[in-house]
């Protein structure tokens, strides 16, 4: 298989991780979120993690954010935006920086992790978010070529 195809499949499956997380938290599909705790049922998509899972030196900072409507909206819009951008192959530079920031924040919320004190899946995702735009990952099996050729993106390269 060609490397471009493998990179595109990596991008799409990576995008599905974030789009699925958004859908599960929105509707409570019963995987990470039950229906009664879904966002549509009035639950907070961030309170479980921020109130219970965080540890380490920044625990109080993250606990103070648990259940905040602003944090909930930013998180959910981030999951949706990352999922859509990755799956469609558009705005990968912007999504890459935004996703890397999200992964960094989630990593510091869990430092030290229970499996490895330094590297966990958030660190791997952090670097994956940063490398995909440089690989032009949206150009294969995606709308990246078209997106990059639009006048909007040519005038605002940060949208690449």
DSSP file (Angstrom, degrees, kcal/mol; ACC not computed):
  #  RESIDUE AA STRUCTURE BP1 BP2  ACC     N-H-->O    O-->H-N    N-H-->O    O-->H-N    TCO  KAPPA ALPHA  PHI   PSI    X-CA   Y-CA   Z-CA
    1    1 A X              0   0    0      0, 0.0     2,-0.1     0, 0.0     5,-0.0   0.000 360.0 360.0 360.0 142.7    0.0    0.0    0.0
    2    2 A X     >  -     0   0    0      1,-0.1     4,-1.9     4,-0.0     3,-0.4  -0.386 360.0-124.5 -69.7 146.3    1.2    3.5   -0.8
    3    3 A X  H  > S+     0   0    0      1,-0.2     4,-2.6     2,-0.2     5,-0.2   0.843 110.5  58.7 -61.7 -33.7    2.4    5.6    2.1
    4    4 A X  H  > S+     0   0    0      1,-0.2     4,-2.2     2,-0.2    -1,-0.2   0.888 106.3  48.5 -62.8 -38.6   -0.1    8.4    1.2
    5    5 A X  H  > S+     0   0    0     -3,-0.4     4,-2.5     2,-0.2    -1,-0.2   0.906 111.5  49.2 -67.5 -41.4   -2.9    6.0    1.5
    6    6 A X  H  X S+     0   0    0     -4,-1.9     4,-2.3     2,-0.2    -2,-0.2   0.909 111.7  49.0 -63.7 -41.9   -1.7    4.8    4.9
    7    7 A X  H  X S+     0   0    0     -4,-2.6     4,-2.5     2,-0.2    -2,-0.2   0.905 111.3  50.2 -64.4 -41.2   -1.3    8.4    6.1
    8    8 A X  H  X S+     0   0    0     -4,-2.2     4,-2.5     2,-0.2    -2,-0.2   0.909 110.9  48.5 -63.6 -42.0   -4.8    9.2    4.9
    9    9 A X  H  X S+     0   0    0     -4,-2.5     4,-2.5     2,-0.2     5,-0.2   0.876 110.4  51.8 -66.7 -36.1   -6.3    6.1    6.7
   10   10 A X  H  X S+     0   0    0     -4,-2.3     4,-2.5     2,-0.2    -2,-0.2   0.936 110.6  48.7 -61.9 -46.7   -4.4    7.1    9.8
   11   11 A X  H  X S+     0   0    0     -4,-2.5     4,-2.4     2,-0.2    -2,-0.2   0.914 113.1  47.1 -59.0 -45.6   -5.9   10.7    9.6
   12   12 A X  H  X S+     0   0    0     -4,-2.5     4,-2.0     2,-0.2    -2,-0.2   0.924 114.5  44.8 -66.6 -45.5   -9.4    9.3    9.0
   13   13 A X  H  X S+     0   0    0     -4,-2.5     4,-1.3     2,-0.2    -1,-0.2   0.881 112.9  52.2 -68.2 -35.6   -9.3    6.8   11.9
   14   14 A X  H  X S+     0   0    0     -4,-2.5     4,-1.1    -5,-0.2     3,-0.3   0.912 109.3  50.6 -62.9 -42.5   -7.7    9.5   14.1
   15   15 A X  H  X S+     0   0    0     -4,-2.4     4,-2.6     1,-0.2     3,-0.3   0.873 103.8  58.4 -61.6 -38.0  -10.6   11.8   13.2
   16   16 A X  H  X S+     0   0    0     -4,-2.0     4,-2.9     1,-0.2     5,-0.3   0.846  97.5  61.8 -63.4 -33.0  -13.1    9.1   14.1
   17   17 A X  H  X S+     0   0    0     -4,-1.3     4,-1.8    -3,-0.3    -1,-0.2   0.930 111.9  37.2 -55.8 -45.9  -11.7    9.0   17.6
   18   18 A X  H  X S+     0   0    0     -4,-1.1     4,-2.0    -3,-0.3    -2,-0.2   0.869 116.7  50.0 -79.0 -38.2  -12.7   12.6   18.2
   19   19 A X  H  X S+     0   0    0     -4,-2.6     4,-2.5     2,-0.2    -2,-0.2   0.910 112.4  49.0 -66.3 -40.2  -16.0   12.6   16.2
   20   20 A X  H  X S+     0   0    0     -4,-2.9     4,-3.1    -5,-0.2     5,-0.3   0.917 108.7  52.7 -63.7 -43.2  -17.1    9.4   18.1
   21   21 A X  H  X S+     0   0    0     -4,-1.8     4,-2.2    -5,-0.3     5,-0.2   0.911 110.7  48.8 -59.0 -41.6  -16.2   11.0   21.5
   22   22 A X  H  X S+     0   0    0     -4,-2.0     4,-2.4     2,-0.2    -2,-0.2   0.952 113.8  45.2 -61.1 -50.5  -18.3   14.0   20.5
   23   23 A X  H  X S+     0   0    0     -4,-2.5     4,-2.8     1,-0.2     5,-0.4   0.901 113.3  49.6 -62.9 -42.4  -21.3   11.9   19.5
   24   24 A X  H  X>S+     0   0    0     -4,-3.1     4,-2.0     1,-0.2     5,-0.5   0.903 114.8  43.9 -64.9 -41.2  -21.0    9.6   22.6
   25   25 A X  H  <5S+     0   0    0     -4,-2.2    14,-2.8    -5,-0.3    15,-0.2   0.842 116.3  48.3 -72.9 -32.6  -20.9   12.6   24.9
   26   26 A X  H  <5S+     0   0    0     -4,-2.4    14,-1.9    12,-0.2    15,-0.2   0.946 128.8  19.8 -70.8 -49.1  -23.7   14.4   23.1
   27   27 A X  H  <5S-     0   0    0     -4,-2.8    11,-0.2    -5,-0.2    -3,-0.2   0.598  96.8-124.7-100.3 -13.5  -26.2   11.5   22.8
   28   28 A X  T  <5 -     0   0    0     -4,-2.0     7,-0.3    -5,-0.4    -3,-0.2   0.995  32.4-176.7  64.2  63.7  -24.9    9.2   25.6
   29   29 A X      < -     0   0    0     -5,-0.5     5,-0.2     5,-0.2    -1,-0.1   0.457  46.9-105.7 -77.5  -0.5  -24.5    6.2   23.4
   30   30 A X  S    S+     0   0    0      3,-2.9     4,-0.2    -6,-0.3    -1,-0.1   0.577  95.9  94.9  91.9   9.6  -23.5    4.0   26.3
   31   31 A X  S    S-     0   0    0      2,-0.6     3,-0.1    -7,-0.1     0, 0.0   0.830 111.3 -13.1 -94.6 -84.1  -19.8    3.7   25.7
   32   32 A X  S    S+     0   0    0      1,-0.2     2,-0.4   -11,-0.0   -11,-0.0   0.711 141.7  42.9 -86.4 -22.3  -18.0    6.3   27.7
   33   33 A X  S    S-     0   0    0     -9,-0.0    -3,-2.9     3,-0.0    -2,-0.6  -0.985  76.2-141.1-130.3 127.6  -21.2    8.2   28.4
   34   34 A X    >   -     0   0    0     -2,-0.4     3,-1.5    -4,-0.2     4,-0.3  -0.473  31.5-108.8 -80.7 158.7  -24.6    6.8   29.4
   35   35 A X  G >  S+     0   0    0     -7,-0.3     3,-1.3     1,-0.3     6,-0.2   0.858 117.8  55.9 -56.8 -39.1  -27.8    8.3   28.0
   36   36 A X  G 3  S+     0   0    0      1,-0.3    -1,-0.3    -8,-0.1    -8,-0.1   0.685 111.6  44.0 -71.1 -15.8  -28.8    9.9   31.4
   37   37 A X  G <  S+     0   0    0     -3,-1.5    -1,-0.3     6,-0.1    -2,-0.2   0.276  87.0 124.2-108.7   9.2  -25.4   11.7   31.6
   38   38 A X  S < >S-     0   0    0     -3,-1.3     5,-2.9    -4,-0.3     3,-0.3  -0.186  74.4-114.4 -65.6 162.4  -25.3   12.9   27.9
   39   39 A X  T > 5S+     0   0    0    -14,-2.8     3,-1.5     1,-0.2   -13,-0.2   0.891 118.3  54.6 -64.7 -39.1  -25.0   16.5   27.1
   40   40 A X  T 3 5S+     0   0    0    -14,-1.9    -1,-0.2     1,-0.3   -13,-0.1   0.773 104.9  54.0 -66.3 -25.5  -28.5   16.6   25.7
   41   41 A X  T 3 5S-     0   0    0     -3,-0.3    -1,-0.3   -15,-0.2    -2,-0.2   0.358 130.8 -94.2 -89.0   5.5  -29.8   15.1   28.9
   42   42 A X  T < 5S+     0   0    0     -3,-1.5    -3,-0.2     1,-0.3    -2,-0.1   0.458  81.1 137.8  98.6   1.8  -28.2   18.0   30.9
   43   43 A X      < -     0   0    0     -5,-2.9     2,-0.6   -18,-0.1    -1,-0.3  -0.326  55.7-116.3 -76.3 163.5  -25.0   16.2   31.8
   44   44 A X     >  -     0   0    0      1,-0.1     4,-0.6    -2,-0.1     3,-0.2  -0.898  12.1-152.7-101.6 123.2  -21.6   17.9   31.6
   45   45 A X  T  4 S+     0   0    0     -2,-0.6     4,-0.2     1,-0.2    -1,-0.1   0.646  95.7  36.8 -69.4 -12.6  -19.2   16.3   29.1
   46   46 A X  T  > S+     0   0    0      2,-0.1     4,-2.8    22,-0.1     5,-0.3   0.630  93.8  81.7-111.0 -17.5  -16.2   17.5   31.2
   47   47 A X  H  > S+     0   0    0      1,-0.2     4,-2.4     2,-0.2     5,-0.3   0.872  89.1  53.4 -65.3 -38.2  -17.2   17.1   34.8
   48   48 A X  H  X>S+     0   0    0     -4,-0.6     4,-1.5     2,-0.2     5,-0.6   0.949 117.3  36.4 -60.2 -49.5  -16.5   13.3   35.1
   49   49 A X  I  >>S+     0   0    0     -4,-0.2     4,-1.7     3,-0.2     5,-1.3   0.953 121.4  44.6 -68.0 -50.7  -13.0   13.6   33.9
   50   50 A X  I  <5S+     0   0    0     -4,-2.8    16,-0.2     1,-0.2    -2,-0.2   0.811 119.6  40.7 -69.4 -29.5  -12.1   16.9   35.5
   51   51 A X  I  <5S+     0   0    0     -4,-2.4    -1,-0.2    -5,-0.3    -2,-0.2   0.754 132.8  15.8 -88.1 -24.8  -13.7   16.2   38.9
   52   52 A X  I  <5S+     0   0    0     -4,-1.5    -3,-0.2    -5,-0.3    -2,-0.2   0.748 120.9  46.6-121.2 -33.9  -12.5   12.5   39.2
   53   53 A X  I  <<S+     0   0    0     -4,-1.7    -3,-0.2    -5,-0.6    -4,-0.1   0.767  84.5  96.5 -91.5 -25.8   -9.7   11.5   36.9
   54   54 A X      < +     0   0    0     -5,-1.3     2,-0.3     5,-0.1    56,-0.2  -0.238  44.1 159.0 -69.6 154.8   -7.2   14.3   37.2
   55   55 A X        +     0   0    0     54,-2.5     3,-0.5    53,-0.1    56,-0.3  -0.920  25.7  58.3-156.3 178.0   -4.3   14.1   39.5
   56   56 A X  S >  S-     0   0    0     -2,-0.3     3,-1.4     1,-0.2    56,-0.1  -0.425 100.8 -28.6  91.3-163.7   -0.9   15.7   40.0
   57   57 A X  T 3  S+     0   0    0      1,-0.3     3,-0.2    54,-0.2    -1,-0.2   0.652 134.2  47.4 -69.7 -16.6    0.3   19.2   40.5
   58   58 A X  T 3> S+     0   0    0     -3,-0.5     4,-2.1    50,-0.4     3,-0.4   0.193  73.3 116.5-108.9  16.6   -2.6   20.9   38.6
   59   59 A X  H <> S+     0   0    0     -3,-1.4     4,-2.7     1,-0.2     5,-0.2   0.864  75.3  50.4 -56.5 -41.8   -5.4   19.0   40.2
   60   60 A X  H  > S+     0   0    0     -3,-0.2     4,-1.9     2,-0.2    -1,-0.2   0.875 108.4  52.8 -67.5 -36.4   -7.0   22.1   41.8
   61   61 A X  H  > S+     0   0    0     -3,-0.4     4,-0.6     2,-0.2    -1,-0.2   0.945 114.3  41.8 -61.9 -48.0   -6.9   24.0   38.5
   62   62 A X  H >X S+     0   0    0     -4,-2.1     3,-0.9     1,-0.2     4,-0.8   0.882 111.1  55.4 -70.6 -38.1   -8.7   21.2   36.7
   63   63 A X  H >< S+     0   0    0     -4,-2.7     3,-0.8     1,-0.2    -1,-0.2   0.879 103.0  57.2 -60.1 -36.6  -11.2   20.6   39.5
   64   64 A X  H 3< S+     0   0    0     -4,-1.9    -1,-0.2     1,-0.2    -2,-0.2   0.725 105.8  50.8 -68.1 -19.9  -12.2   24.2   39.4
   65   65 A X  H X< S+     0   0    0     -3,-0.9     3,-2.1    -4,-0.6    -1,-0.2   0.613  80.6 122.0 -89.8 -13.9  -13.1   23.9   35.7
   66   66 A X  T << S+     0   0    0     -3,-0.8   -19,-0.1    -4,-0.8     3,-0.1  -0.264  84.5   2.4 -58.6 126.8  -15.3   20.8   36.2
   67   67 A X  T 3  S+     0   0    0      1,-0.3    -1,-0.3     2,-0.1     2,-0.3   0.445  87.0 149.6  79.9   1.0  -18.9   21.3   34.9
   68   68 A X    <>  -     0   0    0     -3,-2.1     4,-2.9     1,-0.2    -1,-0.3  -0.502  46.7-140.9 -67.4 128.2  -18.3   24.9   33.7
   69   69 A X  H  > S+     0   0    0     -2,-0.3     4,-2.7     1,-0.2     5,-0.2   0.873 102.7  52.8 -58.0 -36.3  -20.6   25.6   30.7
   70   70 A X  H  > S+     0   0    0      2,-0.2     4,-2.6     1,-0.2    -1,-0.2   0.934 111.6  44.9 -64.5 -45.4  -17.8   27.5   29.0
   71   71 A X  H  > S+     0   0    0      2,-0.2     4,-2.6     1,-0.2     5,-0.2   0.906 112.9  52.1 -65.1 -41.3  -15.4   24.5   29.4
   72   72 A X  H  X S+     0   0    0     -4,-2.9     4,-2.7     2,-0.2     5,-0.2   0.939 112.1  45.3 -59.7 -47.9  -18.1   22.1   28.2
   73   73 A X  H  X S+     0   0    0     -4,-2.7     4,-2.8     2,-0.2     5,-0.3   0.920 114.0  48.3 -63.6 -44.5  -18.8   24.1   25.1
   74   74 A X  H  X S+     0   0    0     -4,-2.6     4,-2.1    -5,-0.2    -1,-0.2   0.922 113.9  47.4 -62.3 -42.9  -15.1   24.6   24.2
   75   75 A X  H  X S+     0   0    0     -4,-2.6     4,-2.7    -5,-0.2    -2,-0.2   0.938 114.6  44.8 -63.4 -48.1  -14.4   20.9   24.8
   76   76 A X  H  X S+     0   0    0     -4,-2.7     4,-2.6     2,-0.2     5,-0.2   0.909 114.2  48.4 -66.7 -42.0  -17.4   19.7   22.7
   77   77 A X  H  X S+     0   0    0     -4,-2.8     4,-2.9    -5,-0.2    -1,-0.2   0.879 112.0  52.1 -63.9 -35.7  -16.7   22.2   19.9
   78   78 A X  H  X S+     0   0    0     -4,-2.1     4,-2.8    -5,-0.3     5,-0.3   0.937 109.9  47.0 -64.4 -47.1  -13.1   21.1   20.0
   79   79 A X  H  X S+     0   0    0     -4,-2.7     4,-2.5     2,-0.2    -2,-0.2   0.938 116.6  44.5 -59.5 -47.0  -14.0   17.4   19.7
   80   80 A X  H  X S+     0   0    0     -4,-2.6     4,-2.7     2,-0.2     5,-0.3   0.945 115.4  47.1 -63.3 -49.0  -16.4   18.1   16.8
   81   81 A X  H  X S+     0   0    0     -4,-2.9     4,-2.6    -5,-0.2     5,-0.2   0.909 114.4  46.6 -61.3 -43.8  -14.1   20.4   15.0
   82   82 A X  H  X S+     0   0    0     -4,-2.8     4,-2.5    -5,-0.2     5,-0.3   0.931 113.7  48.7 -64.6 -45.0  -11.1   18.1   15.3
   83   83 A X  H  X S+     0   0    0     -4,-2.5     4,-2.4    -5,-0.3     5,-0.2   0.933 115.6  42.6 -60.7 -47.4  -13.2   15.1   14.2
   84   84 A X  H  X S+     0   0    0     -4,-2.7     4,-2.6     2,-0.2     5,-0.3   0.931 115.0  49.6 -67.0 -46.1  -14.6   16.8   11.1
   85   85 A X  H  X>S+     0   0    0     -4,-2.6     4,-1.8    -5,-0.3     5,-1.4   0.928 115.2  43.6 -60.3 -45.6  -11.3   18.5   10.1
   86   86 A X  H  <5S+     0   0    0     -4,-2.5    -1,-0.2    -5,-0.2    -2,-0.2   0.919 115.1  47.5 -67.5 -42.8   -9.4   15.2   10.3
   87   87 A X  H  <5S+     0   0    0     -4,-2.4    -2,-0.2    -5,-0.3    -1,-0.2   0.889 120.1  38.2 -68.1 -37.4  -12.1   13.1    8.6
   88   88 A X  H  <5S-     0   0    0     -4,-2.6    55,-3.5    -5,-0.2    56,-0.3   0.703 105.2-127.3 -85.0 -19.7  -12.5   15.6    5.8
   89   89 A X  T  <5 +     0   0    0     -4,-1.8     2,-0.3    -5,-0.3     3,-0.2   0.775  64.6 126.9  80.1  26.9   -8.8   16.5    5.5
   90   90 A X      < +     0   0    0     -5,-1.4    -1,-0.3    -6,-0.3    -2,-0.1  -0.838  62.9  11.2-118.3 155.0   -9.4   20.2    5.8
   91   91 A X  S  > S+     0   0    0     68,-0.4     4,-2.8    -2,-0.3     5,-0.2   0.837  72.9 155.5  53.5  37.8   -7.9   22.9    8.1
   92   92 A X  H  >  +     0   0    0     68,-0.8     4,-2.3    -3,-0.2    41,-0.3   0.798  65.2  55.6 -70.0 -28.2   -5.3   20.4    9.3
   93   93 A X  H  > S+     0   0    0      2,-0.2     4,-2.1     3,-0.2    -1,-0.2   0.967 114.0  39.8 -66.5 -50.7   -2.8   23.1   10.3
   94   94 A X  H  > S+     0   0    0     64,-0.3     4,-2.6     1,-0.2     5,-0.2   0.934 118.6  47.7 -62.1 -46.8   -5.3   24.8   12.6
   95   95 A X  H  X S+     0   0    0     -4,-2.8     4,-3.2     1,-0.2     5,-0.3   0.871 108.8  56.6 -62.1 -36.4   -6.7   21.5   13.8
   96   96 A X  H  X S+     0   0    0     -4,-2.3     4,-2.2    -5,-0.2    -1,-0.2   0.928 111.0  40.8 -62.5 -46.0   -3.2   20.3   14.4
   97   97 A X  H  X S+     0   0    0     -4,-2.1     4,-2.1     2,-0.2    -2,-0.2   0.915 118.0  47.5 -69.2 -42.1   -2.3   23.1   16.7
   98   98 A X  H  X S+     0   0    0     -4,-2.6     4,-2.3    -5,-0.2    -2,-0.2   0.921 114.3  46.7 -64.6 -43.4   -5.7   23.1   18.5
   99   99 A X  H  X S+     0   0    0     -4,-3.2     4,-2.6    -5,-0.2    -1,-0.2   0.883 110.3  52.7 -66.1 -38.9   -5.5   19.3   18.9
  100  100 A X  H  X S+     0   0    0     -4,-2.2     4,-2.3    -5,-0.3    -1,-0.2   0.898 109.5  49.8 -63.7 -39.7   -2.0   19.4   20.2
  101  101 A X  H  X S+     0   0    0     -4,-2.1     4,-2.5     2,-0.2    -2,-0.2   0.931 110.7  49.4 -63.0 -45.8   -3.1   22.0   22.8
  102  102 A X  H  X S+     0   0    0     -4,-2.3     4,-2.3     1,-0.2    -2,-0.2   0.918 112.1  48.3 -59.2 -44.2   -6.0   19.8   23.9
  103  103 A X  H  X S+     0   0    0     -4,-2.6     4,-2.4     2,-0.2    -1,-0.2   0.880 110.2  51.8 -66.3 -37.4   -3.7   16.8   24.2
  104  104 A X  H  X S+     0   0    0     -4,-2.3     4,-2.7     2,-0.2     5,-0.2   0.935 110.9  47.7 -63.4 -45.2   -1.1   18.8   26.2
  105  105 A X  H  X S+     0   0    0     -4,-2.5     4,-1.3     1,-0.2    -2,-0.2   0.900 113.4  47.5 -63.2 -40.3   -3.8   20.0   28.6
  106  106 A X  H  X S+     0   0    0     -4,-2.3     4,-0.6    -5,-0.2    -1,-0.2   0.866 111.4  52.2 -68.8 -34.8   -5.2   16.4   29.0
  107  107 A X  H >X S+     0   0    0     -4,-2.4     3,-1.3     1,-0.2     4,-0.6   0.938 109.2  47.4 -65.8 -46.8   -1.6   15.1   29.5
  108  108 A X  H 3< S+     0   0    0     -4,-2.7   -50,-0.4     1,-0.3     3,-0.3   0.772 105.9  60.8 -68.7 -21.8   -0.8   17.6   32.3
  109  109 A X  H 3< S+     0   0    0     -4,-1.3   -54,-2.5    -5,-0.2    -1,-0.3   0.720 113.5  36.4 -71.6 -19.3   -4.2   16.8   33.9
  110  110 A X  H << S+     0   0    0     -3,-1.3     2,-0.3    -4,-0.6    -2,-0.2   0.346  86.9 163.6-115.4   4.3   -3.0   13.2   34.3
  111  111 A X     <  +     0   0    0     -4,-0.6   -54,-0.2    -3,-0.3   -53,-0.2  -0.542  67.5  33.7 -73.7 131.8    0.7   13.6   35.1
  112  112 A X  S    S-     0   0    0     -2,-0.3     5,-0.2     5,-0.2    -1,-0.1   0.600  93.8-149.2 -80.0 143.8    2.1   11.2   36.2
  113  113 A X        -     0   0    0      3,-0.7    -1,-0.1     1,-0.1    -2,-0.1  -0.322  19.4-119.8 -73.4 161.0    0.1    8.7   34.2
  114  114 A X  S    S+     0   0    0      1,-0.2     3,-0.1     3,-0.1    -1,-0.1   0.761 108.9  40.2 -75.2 -24.1   -0.6    5.3   35.8
  115  115 A X  S    S+     0   0    0      1,-0.3     2,-0.3     4,-0.0    -1,-0.2   0.803 131.7   6.2 -94.1 -32.3    1.2    3.3   33.1
  116  116 A X        -     0   0    0      2,-0.0    -3,-0.7     1,-0.0    -1,-0.3  -0.954  64.3-138.2-153.3 127.6    4.2    5.5   32.3
  117  117 A X  S    S+     0   0    0     -2,-0.3    -5,-0.2    -5,-0.2     3,-0.1   0.653  98.7  18.0 -68.5 -12.9    5.2    8.6   34.2
  118  118 A X  S    S+     0   0    0      1,-0.3     2,-0.5    -6,-0.1    -1,-0.1   0.742 117.9  47.1-122.2 -52.2    6.1   10.6   31.1
  119  119 A X        +     0   0    0     -6,-0.1    -1,-0.3     4,-0.1     2,-0.2  -0.861  57.0 147.6-108.5 125.2    4.6    9.2   27.9
  120  120 A X    >>  -     0   0    0     -2,-0.5     4,-1.4    -3,-0.1     3,-1.0  -0.727  65.9 -75.3-133.9-171.2    1.0    8.1   27.4
  121  121 A X  H 3> S+     0   0    0      1,-0.3     4,-2.7    -2,-0.2     5,-0.2   0.793 125.7  63.4 -62.5 -27.4   -1.4    8.2   24.5
  122  122 A X  H 3> S+     0   0    0      1,-0.2     4,-2.2     2,-0.2    -1,-0.3   0.858 102.1  50.0 -65.0 -33.9   -1.9   12.0   24.8
  123  123 A X  H <> S+     0   0    0     -3,-1.0     4,-2.0     2,-0.2    -1,-0.2   0.908 111.4  48.0 -69.6 -42.1    1.8   12.5   24.0
  124  124 A X  H  X S+     0   0    0     -4,-1.4     4,-2.2     1,-0.2    -2,-0.2   0.934 113.4  47.5 -63.3 -45.8    1.6   10.3   20.9
  125  125 A X  H  X S+     0   0    0     -4,-2.7     4,-2.9     2,-0.2     5,-0.2   0.888 106.5  59.5 -61.5 -39.3   -1.6   12.1   19.8
  126  126 A X  H  X S+     0   0    0     -4,-2.2     4,-1.3     1,-0.2    -1,-0.2   0.942 110.7  40.2 -53.3 -51.6    0.1   15.5   20.5
  127  127 A X  H  X S+     0   0    0     -4,-2.0     4,-2.0     1,-0.2    -1,-0.2   0.844 112.1  56.1 -70.8 -33.0    2.9   14.6   17.9
  128  128 A X  H  X S+     0   0    0     -4,-2.2     4,-2.1     1,-0.2    -1,-0.2   0.914 105.6  52.2 -63.8 -42.1    0.4   13.1   15.5
  129  129 A X  H  X S+     0   0    0     -4,-2.9     4,-0.6     1,-0.2    -1,-0.2   0.876 112.4  46.2 -59.7 -36.9   -1.6   16.3   15.5
  130  130 A X  H  < S+     0   0    0     -4,-1.3     4,-0.5    -5,-0.2    -1,-0.2   0.808 114.7  45.3 -78.2 -29.3    1.6   18.2   14.7
  131  131 A X  H >X S+     0   0    0     -4,-2.0     4,-1.3     1,-0.1     3,-0.5   0.843  96.2  71.2 -85.5 -33.6    2.9   15.9   11.9
  132  132 A X  H ><>S+     0   0    0     -4,-2.1     5,-1.8     1,-0.2     3,-0.5   0.873  96.4  50.9 -56.5 -42.9   -0.3   15.3    9.9
  133  133 A X  G ><5S+     0   0    0     -4,-0.6     3,-1.2   -41,-0.3    -1,-0.2   0.887 108.9  52.6 -62.0 -35.1   -0.5   18.9    8.4
  134  134 A X  G <45S+     0   0    0     -3,-0.5    -1,-0.2    -4,-0.5    -2,-0.2   0.743 106.1  54.1 -71.6 -22.2    3.2   18.6    7.3
  135  135 A X  G <<5S-     0   0    0     -4,-1.3    -1,-0.3    -3,-0.5    -2,-0.2   0.412 108.5-124.4 -88.5   1.6    2.4   15.3    5.5
  136  136 A X  T X 5 +     0   0    0     -3,-1.2     3,-2.0    -4,-0.3     4,-0.3   0.916  47.1 170.4  52.6  44.7   -0.4   16.9    3.5
  137  137 A X  G > < +     0   0    0     -5,-1.8     3,-0.6     1,-0.3  -126,-0.1   0.695  65.0  61.0 -63.1 -21.8   -2.5   14.2    5.0
  138  138 A X  G 3  S+     0   0    0      1,-0.2     6,-2.5    -6,-0.2     7,-0.4   0.535  85.9  76.2 -83.5  -5.0   -5.8   15.7    3.7
  139  139 A X  G <  S+     0   0    0     -3,-2.0     2,-0.5     5,-0.3     3,-0.3   0.719  88.8  60.8 -80.3 -20.4   -4.8   15.5    0.1
  140  140 A X  S <  S-     0   0    0     -3,-0.6     3,-0.1    -4,-0.3     4,-0.1  -0.929 125.9  -7.8-109.5 130.1   -5.4   11.7   -0.2
  141  141 A X  S    S+     0   0    0     -2,-0.5     2,-0.3     1,-0.2    -1,-0.2   0.821 125.5  77.5  55.4  34.2   -9.0   10.5    0.5
  142  142 A X  S    S-     0   0    0     -3,-0.3     3,-0.3    -4,-0.1   -53,-0.2  -0.908  91.6-103.2-155.5-178.4   -9.9   14.0    1.6
  143  143 A X  S  > S+     0   0    0    -55,-3.5     4,-3.1    -2,-0.3     5,-0.2   0.193  79.9 113.1 -98.1  14.6  -10.8   17.5    0.5
  144  144 A X  H  > S+     0   0    0     -6,-2.5     4,-2.9   -56,-0.3    -5,-0.3   0.861  72.9  50.6 -59.8 -42.5   -7.4   18.9    1.4
  145  145 A X  H  > S+     0   0    0     -7,-0.4     4,-1.2    -3,-0.3    -1,-0.2   0.946 116.3  42.2 -62.0 -47.4   -6.2   19.7   -2.2
  146  146 A X  H >> S+     0   0    0      2,-0.2     4,-0.7     1,-0.2     3,-0.6   0.948 114.9  51.0 -62.6 -48.2   -9.4   21.6   -2.9
  147  147 A X  H >< S+     0   0    0     -4,-3.1     3,-1.2     1,-0.3     6,-0.4   0.916 109.5  49.8 -56.1 -47.8   -9.4   23.3    0.5
  148  148 A X  H 3< S+     0   0    0     -4,-2.9    -1,-0.3     1,-0.3    -2,-0.2   0.746 108.2  54.8 -66.1 -23.3   -5.8   24.5    0.1
  149  149 A X  H << S+     0   0    0     -4,-1.2    -1,-0.3    -3,-0.6    -2,-0.2   0.547  83.1 109.0 -88.5  -7.3   -6.6   25.9   -3.3
  150  150 A X  S <X S-     0   0    0     -3,-1.2     4,-2.4    -4,-0.7     5,-0.2  -0.342  77.7-122.2 -69.5 152.6   -9.5   28.1   -2.1
  151  151 A X  H  > S+     0   0    0      1,-0.2     4,-2.1     2,-0.2     5,-0.2   0.874 110.7  58.2 -62.3 -38.3   -9.0   31.8   -2.1
  152  152 A X  H  > S+     0   0    0      1,-0.2     4,-1.3     2,-0.2    -1,-0.2   0.924 111.1  40.7 -57.2 -46.7   -9.8   31.9    1.7
  153  153 A X  H  4 S+     0   0    0     -6,-0.4     6,-0.3     2,-0.2     7,-0.2   0.869 111.3  55.9 -74.2 -37.0   -7.0   29.5    2.5
  154  154 A X  H  < S+     0   0    0     -4,-2.4     3,-0.3     1,-0.2    -1,-0.2   0.863 113.8  41.7 -62.7 -33.6   -4.5   31.1    0.1
  155  155 A X  H  < S+     0   0    0     -4,-2.1     2,-0.4     1,-0.2    -1,-0.2   0.728 125.2  36.8 -82.1 -23.1   -5.1   34.4    1.8
  156  156 A X    ><  +     0   0    0     -4,-1.3     3,-2.5    -5,-0.2    -1,-0.2  -0.722  67.5 178.5-130.2  79.4   -5.0   32.9    5.3
  157  157 A X  G >  S+     0   0    0     -2,-0.4     3,-1.9    -3,-0.3   -64,-0.1   0.688  73.7  74.6 -63.9 -17.7   -2.5   30.1    5.3
  158  158 A X  G 3  S+     0   0    0      1,-0.3   -64,-0.3     2,-0.1    -1,-0.3   0.694  90.2  61.7 -65.1 -15.6   -3.1   29.3    9.0
  159  159 A X  G <         0   0    0     -3,-2.5   -68,-0.4    -6,-0.3    -1,-0.3   0.482 360.0 360.0 -85.6  -3.7   -6.3   27.7    7.7
  160  160 A X    <         0   0    0     -3,-1.9   -68,-0.8    -7,-0.2    -1,-0.2   0.516 360.0 360.0 -51.0 360.0   -4.4   25.2    5.6
